[in-house]
Amino acid sequence: MPPQPVSSNFASIIRTLHHPPAENFKLAHILHALADPVRLAFVRVLTAEPGGINCANTMARAGLDMPKSTCSRHFQILRKAGVVRSQRRGIELINFLRADDLQGRFPGLLASILDASRMERAA
Protein backbone atom coordinates (compact mmCIF):
# COMPACT_ATOMS: atom_id res chain seq x y z
CA MET A 1 0.00 0.00 0.00
CA PRO A 2 1.54 3.37 -0.98
CA PRO A 3 1.98 5.97 1.77
CA GLN A 4 -0.84 8.50 2.06
CA PRO A 5 -0.18 12.22 1.85
CA VAL A 6 0.30 13.77 5.26
CA SER A 7 -2.62 16.17 4.82
CA SER A 8 -5.15 13.33 4.51
CA ASN A 9 -4.00 11.92 7.87
CA PHE A 10 -4.87 15.18 9.59
CA ALA A 11 -8.08 15.95 7.71
CA SER A 12 -10.12 13.84 10.11
CA ILE A 13 -8.81 15.59 13.24
CA ILE A 14 -9.23 19.21 12.12
CA ARG A 15 -12.20 20.65 13.93
CA THR A 16 -14.81 22.71 12.18
CA LEU A 17 -14.95 26.21 13.63
CA HIS A 18 -18.37 27.46 14.71
CA HIS A 19 -19.19 31.10 13.96
CA PRO A 20 -22.64 32.17 15.05
CA PRO A 21 -24.63 34.21 12.54
CA ALA A 22 -24.97 37.86 13.58
CA GLU A 23 -28.70 37.50 14.18
CA ASN A 24 -27.91 34.91 16.88
CA PHE A 25 -25.46 37.10 18.81
CA LYS A 26 -26.38 37.35 22.48
CA LEU A 27 -25.50 40.53 24.34
CA ALA A 28 -24.59 38.62 27.51
CA HIS A 29 -22.12 36.42 25.58
CA ILE A 30 -20.46 39.42 23.93
CA LEU A 31 -20.19 41.30 27.23
CA HIS A 32 -18.77 38.20 28.92
CA ALA A 33 -16.19 37.78 26.16
CA LEU A 34 -15.13 41.43 26.35
CA ALA A 35 -15.12 41.58 30.16
CA ASP A 36 -11.78 39.76 30.34
CA PRO A 37 -8.82 42.19 30.09
CA VAL A 38 -6.80 39.78 27.92
CA ARG A 39 -9.63 39.29 25.44
CA LEU A 40 -10.29 43.02 25.38
CA ALA A 41 -6.60 43.60 24.60
CA PHE A 42 -6.87 41.09 21.76
CA VAL A 43 -9.86 42.97 20.34
CA ARG A 44 -7.94 46.26 20.51
CA VAL A 45 -5.16 44.63 18.47
CA LEU A 46 -7.67 43.23 15.96
CA THR A 47 -9.17 46.68 15.35
CA ALA A 48 -5.83 47.65 13.77
CA GLU A 49 -5.58 44.43 11.73
CA PRO A 50 -8.41 44.29 9.15
CA GLY A 51 -6.52 41.57 7.26
CA GLY A 52 -6.49 39.34 10.33
CA ILE A 53 -3.70 38.18 12.60
CA ASN A 54 -2.64 34.92 14.22
CA CYS A 55 -2.52 34.14 17.94
CA ALA A 56 1.24 34.58 18.45
CA ASN A 57 1.32 37.97 16.72
CA THR A 58 -1.77 39.10 18.62
CA MET A 59 -0.06 38.28 21.93
CA ALA A 60 3.12 40.09 20.87
CA ARG A 61 1.25 43.23 19.76
CA ALA A 62 -0.81 43.21 22.95
CA GLY A 63 2.39 42.90 25.00
CA LEU A 64 1.22 39.65 26.57
CA ASP A 65 3.06 36.39 27.22
CA MET A 66 1.05 33.22 27.79
CA PRO A 67 0.94 29.64 26.58
CA LYS A 68 -0.49 29.29 23.08
CA SER A 69 -3.21 27.03 24.48
CA THR A 70 -4.38 29.87 26.74
CA CYS A 71 -4.37 32.27 23.80
CA SER A 72 -6.38 29.79 21.74
CA ARG A 73 -8.92 29.41 24.54
CA HIS A 74 -9.40 33.20 24.70
CA PHE A 75 -9.99 33.28 20.94
CA GLN A 76 -12.43 30.38 21.23
CA ILE A 77 -14.52 32.39 23.70
CA LEU A 78 -14.41 35.45 21.43
CA ARG A 79 -15.36 33.29 18.42
CA LYS A 80 -18.29 31.57 20.15
CA ALA A 81 -19.64 34.97 21.23
CA GLY A 82 -19.39 36.23 17.65
CA VAL A 83 -16.72 38.85 18.30
CA VAL A 84 -14.14 37.28 15.97
CA ARG A 85 -14.05 35.03 12.92
CA SER A 86 -11.21 32.55 12.63
CA GLN A 87 -9.95 31.19 9.33
CA ARG A 88 -7.50 28.35 8.84
CA ARG A 89 -4.41 29.15 6.80
CA GLY A 90 -2.21 26.10 6.76
CA ILE A 91 -1.58 25.12 10.36
CA GLU A 92 -2.49 28.46 11.92
CA LEU A 93 -5.71 30.29 12.60
CA ILE A 94 -6.04 33.87 11.44
CA ASN A 95 -8.49 35.91 13.50
CA PHE A 96 -10.62 38.77 12.22
CA LEU A 97 -12.76 41.18 14.20
CA ARG A 98 -16.44 40.96 13.22
CA ALA A 99 -16.90 44.69 13.69
CA ASP A 100 -19.52 45.09 10.95
CA ASP A 101 -21.59 42.18 12.28
CA LEU A 102 -21.40 43.56 15.82
CA GLN A 103 -22.31 47.05 14.63
CA GLY A 104 -25.29 45.68 12.70
CA ARG A 105 -26.62 43.68 15.66
CA PHE A 106 -25.72 46.06 18.51
CA PRO A 107 -25.03 49.54 17.06
CA GLY A 108 -22.34 51.42 18.96
CA LEU A 109 -21.62 48.64 21.46
CA LEU A 110 -18.08 47.77 20.38
CA ALA A 111 -17.07 51.41 19.90
CA SER A 112 -18.42 52.30 23.36
CA ILE A 113 -16.57 49.43 25.03
CA LEU A 114 -13.31 50.26 23.26
CA ASP A 115 -13.66 53.98 24.08
CA ALA A 116 -14.31 53.18 27.75
CA SER A 117 -11.31 50.86 27.75
CA ARG A 118 -9.07 53.60 26.32
CA MET A 119 -10.29 56.11 28.94
CA GLU A 120 -9.77 53.59 31.74
CA ARG A 121 -6.23 52.78 30.58
CA ALA A 122 -5.39 56.50 30.29
CA ALA A 123 -6.57 57.24 33.84
C-alpha positions as CSV (number, residue, x, y, z in Angstrom):
1,M,0.0,0.0,0.0
2,P,1.5,3.4,-1.0
3,P,2.0,6.0,1.8
4,Q,-0.8,8.5,2.1
5,P,-0.2,12.2,1.8
6,V,0.3,13.8,5.3
7,S,-2.6,16.2,4.8
8,S,-5.2,13.3,4.5
9,N,-4.0,11.9,7.9
10,F,-4.9,15.2,9.6
11,A,-8.1,16.0,7.7
12,S,-10.1,13.8,10.1
13,I,-8.8,15.6,13.2
14,I,-9.2,19.2,12.1
15,R,-12.2,20.6,13.9
16,T,-14.8,22.7,12.2
17,L,-14.9,26.2,13.6
18,H,-18.4,27.5,14.7
19,H,-19.2,31.1,14.0
20,P,-22.6,32.2,15.0
21,P,-24.6,34.2,12.5
22,A,-25.0,37.9,13.6
23,E,-28.7,37.5,14.2
24,N,-27.9,34.9,16.9
25,F,-25.5,37.1,18.8
26,K,-26.4,37.3,22.5
27,L,-25.5,40.5,24.3
28,A,-24.6,38.6,27.5
29,H,-22.1,36.4,25.6
30,I,-20.5,39.4,23.9
31,L,-20.2,41.3,27.2
32,H,-18.8,38.2,28.9
33,A,-16.2,37.8,26.2
34,L,-15.1,41.4,26.3
35,A,-15.1,41.6,30.2
36,D,-11.8,39.8,30.3
37,P,-8.8,42.2,30.1
38,V,-6.8,39.8,27.9
39,R,-9.6,39.3,25.4
40,L,-10.3,43.0,25.4
41,A,-6.6,43.6,24.6
42,F,-6.9,41.1,21.8
43,V,-9.9,43.0,20.3
44,R,-7.9,46.3,20.5
45,V,-5.2,44.6,18.5
46,L,-7.7,43.2,16.0
47,T,-9.2,46.7,15.4
48,A,-5.8,47.7,13.8
49,E,-5.6,44.4,11.7
50,P,-8.4,44.3,9.2
51,G,-6.5,41.6,7.3
52,G,-6.5,39.3,10.3
53,I,-3.7,38.2,12.6
54,N,-2.6,34.9,14.2
55,C,-2.5,34.1,17.9
56,A,1.2,34.6,18.5
57,N,1.3,38.0,16.7
58,T,-1.8,39.1,18.6
59,M,-0.1,38.3,21.9
60,A,3.1,40.1,20.9
61,R,1.3,43.2,19.8
62,A,-0.8,43.2,23.0
63,G,2.4,42.9,25.0
64,L,1.2,39.7,26.6
65,D,3.1,36.4,27.2
66,M,1.1,33.2,27.8
67,P,0.9,29.6,26.6
68,K,-0.5,29.3,23.1
69,S,-3.2,27.0,24.5
70,T,-4.4,29.9,26.7
71,C,-4.4,32.3,23.8
72,S,-6.4,29.8,21.7
73,R,-8.9,29.4,24.5
74,H,-9.4,33.2,24.7
75,F,-10.0,33.3,20.9
76,Q,-12.4,30.4,21.2
77,I,-14.5,32.4,23.7
78,L,-14.4,35.4,21.4
79,R,-15.4,33.3,18.4
80,K,-18.3,31.6,20.2
81,A,-19.6,35.0,21.2
82,G,-19.4,36.2,17.6
83,V,-16.7,38.9,18.3
84,V,-14.1,37.3,16.0
85,R,-14.1,35.0,12.9
86,S,-11.2,32.5,12.6
87,Q,-10.0,31.2,9.3
88,R,-7.5,28.4,8.8
89,R,-4.4,29.1,6.8
90,G,-2.2,26.1,6.8
91,I,-1.6,25.1,10.4
92,E,-2.5,28.5,11.9
93,L,-5.7,30.3,12.6
94,I,-6.0,33.9,11.4
95,N,-8.5,35.9,13.5
96,F,-10.6,38.8,12.2
97,L,-12.8,41.2,14.2
98,R,-16.4,41.0,13.2
99,A,-16.9,44.7,13.7
100,D,-19.5,45.1,10.9
101,D,-21.6,42.2,12.3
102,L,-21.4,43.6,15.8
103,Q,-22.3,47.0,14.6
104,G,-25.3,45.7,12.7
105,R,-26.6,43.7,15.7
106,F,-25.7,46.1,18.5
107,P,-25.0,49.5,17.1
108,G,-22.3,51.4,19.0
109,L,-21.6,48.6,21.5
110,L,-18.1,47.8,20.4
111,A,-17.1,51.4,19.9
112,S,-18.4,52.3,23.4
113,I,-16.6,49.4,25.0
114,L,-13.3,50.3,23.3
115,D,-13.7,54.0,24.1
116,A,-14.3,53.2,27.8
117,S,-11.3,50.9,27.7
118,R,-9.1,53.6,26.3
119,M,-10.3,56.1,28.9
120,E,-9.8,53.6,31.7
121,R,-6.2,52.8,30.6
122,A,-5.4,56.5,30.3
123,A,-6.6,57.2,33.8
